[in-house]
Amino acid sequence: MTLARRALLLGGPPLLLRPWRAHAGTQVEEPLADAVRTALAASVADDAPPRPRFDNVEARLAYLRWLGASSERLKRRKADHHTRVEFLEALWYESRRAGLETSLVLGLVQVESGFRKYAVSSAGARGYMQVMPFWARLIGDGEPRRLFHLQTNLRFGCTILRHYLERERGDMFMALGRYNGSRGRAEYPNLVFGARRQWQLTPGA
């Protein structure tokens, strides 16, 4: 077993890991208007996700069915039950907080990092959603190591994708291309859309 594999299984520090090769490109640093930067910074401000609350029993049962089925599908990538549930709960919360389909975000994570918490691309993108370190400087606290934290990485990734979606006027194909640094090319968005279908356990999930 390699050091990188052992560190990943044991939850070791990212410095021990070999770079994860993202499928193509990476996010490009672009000038942000002060108002946009302020809004994005407010969106990633750290607070713990609340426990899910539901208006009725049916909604809660639907969530629990989703959680159980998704956990089962993720088992071969994350063997520990607690780790799987913690990841799925955080991703469900952060995707909905950003107004994104949970299944789409799961597909993006699958393509970007293969569900590796400490994945690092050759360009330096980090974590589950392969967030570039410059975002920590632009809208975070300036500490890129925090991008390996579960909730922080998902919060940044979902906020950035929502930002790109708004810039592209609701065109998810173009937003995904911008997220990956391959705007206008079909390969990356099609990979994410394909992976999304694997996680669509319920309509609109």
N, C-alpha and C positions, 0 to 999 in steps of 0.2 A: 504494500500500500504506500502511495506517495505521501510526502509531507503535506502536500496541498489537500489530498483526500482526507488524511487523518485530521488535519486542522478543521476541515469543513464538518466532518462527522462529530467532532468534539466541540464545535462552536468556537474554534480558536480564532486568533486575530487575523485580519485580512492580509497583513504583511507576509504571511506564510503562503498565501495562495498564488498560484499562477494566474495570469490574466485570463478572464473569460472573454472569448471572442464574440462580440455581438454580431448579428448577422450582417449589418451594413451601417456605415456612417455613425454619426452621433449628433447630439443636439449642438446647434451653433449659437455662440453668444451673440446676441443682437442688442442694440441700444434700447433701453426701456425708458419711456416717459416717467417722470417722477410719480405721477398719479398711479400708473400701472405698477411700478415698483412697490409703492406703498400698499396698494391693494393686494399684491401677491405676497408681500411680507406678512400682512395681516392674516392671509389665508393659511400660511404655514406656521403661524405662532403656535408654540407647543402647548397642548393640553391633552390630557388622557381621554381617549374615546369613552363616552358613557356606555353603559350596558344598554343593549338594544331595548327600546320600548315600542310597544305595538298597540294599535287602537282596538284590536279584537283578538280573540283566541285563534281565529283562522290565520291571521297574518303571522302570529307567533309560531304556529305549527308549520306554516309554509317555510319560515326562516329555519326552523329546526330541521326540517326535511332537507332543505338546501345544504345546511351545514353538515349534516350526516353524510349525504351523498357526495358532496365535494371533498370531505375528509377522506372518504373511501377512495375516491379517484386520485387523491394526492398522496396516498400511502406509499406508493413505490418511490416517490421523490423525497418524502419526509416521513421517516419511519416512526418517529415519536408522536404519539397521539396529542399530547399537550402542545407540542410545537406546531402541529398542523392546525389545531383549533385556534390557537393564539394568532397564527398568521391569517387564517380565513376570517376570523372576527375583525381583525384590524383592516384587512382589505375590504371587507363588506362595508365597514363604517366609512373608510376613507373614500371609496368609490362613490358611495351615495352622498357623502358630504360635498363632493365635487360635482355631483349631478352626472355621473358616468355610469354606464352599464357595468355591473360587477363582472359579468362574463367577459366583457371586452378587456377590462383591466387584468383579469386572470390570463387571458390570451396574450396580452402584451408582456406580462411577467414571464410567461412560458417562453416566448420568443427571445426576449431580451436577456434573461439570466438563467433560464432553465430552473427557476425557483431556488437559485443559490443566493443566500443572504450576503455572502462576502464576495460575490462576483466583481471582477474588475476588468474592464475592457482595455484594449491596447491604447485607447485614447484617454483612459483614466476614469471613464464612467463607472459609477459605483452602485452596488446593491441590487435588490430585486428589480427595480425599475430603471436601472442604469442611468442614474442622475449624474450629470457632469458637475465637477466640483465648483465651477464658476457660479452655479446657482446658490451655493452656500454664502458666497461673497455678495451676490446681488440682492438676495431676499432673505438670507438666513443670518446666522450669527458669525459667519466667516470661518467656521470650523468644519472642514469637509469630512472629517472622520465620523461626524454624527450621521452622515448619510448611510452608514452601515446599520444604524438603529432601525428596527423594524418599522415602527410607526412613522418616524421621521422620513424614511425613504419613501414609504407609500404616500405620505402627506405631500412631499415635494413632487413626486412623480404624477400624482393625480392632479395637483394644482397646475403643474406645467402643461399637462395634456389639455386640461380645461382652458388654459390660457391660449394654447395653440388652436383649439377648437373655436374659440371666440374670434381669434384673428382670421380664421378661415371661414367665418360666417356659417358655422355649423357643418362644414364638410369634413367628416371624420377621415375620409381617405387622405385628404390633403393635410389634416392635422397630424395624422400618424406619420406621414412623410416628413413633416417638419420636426416632429419629435425625434425621429431617427436620423435627421440630416440628409434625407433622400427625397425631399419634396418633389412631387411630380412624377416619381417613378413608382411602378406598381408592385414590385417584388415584396417590399417590407409590409405595406398595408395589407396585401393579400395574405401574407403569412399570419399576421395578427388576426385578421377576420377568420381565417381557417382555424386557428387555435381557439378563437372565441366560440365557435360552434361546438367544440368539445366540452365547453363549460356551461352551455345553455341548458341547464337542467329544468328550468321553468321559464315560461314566456316573460320577457322583460328583465330576466335576471342579470 
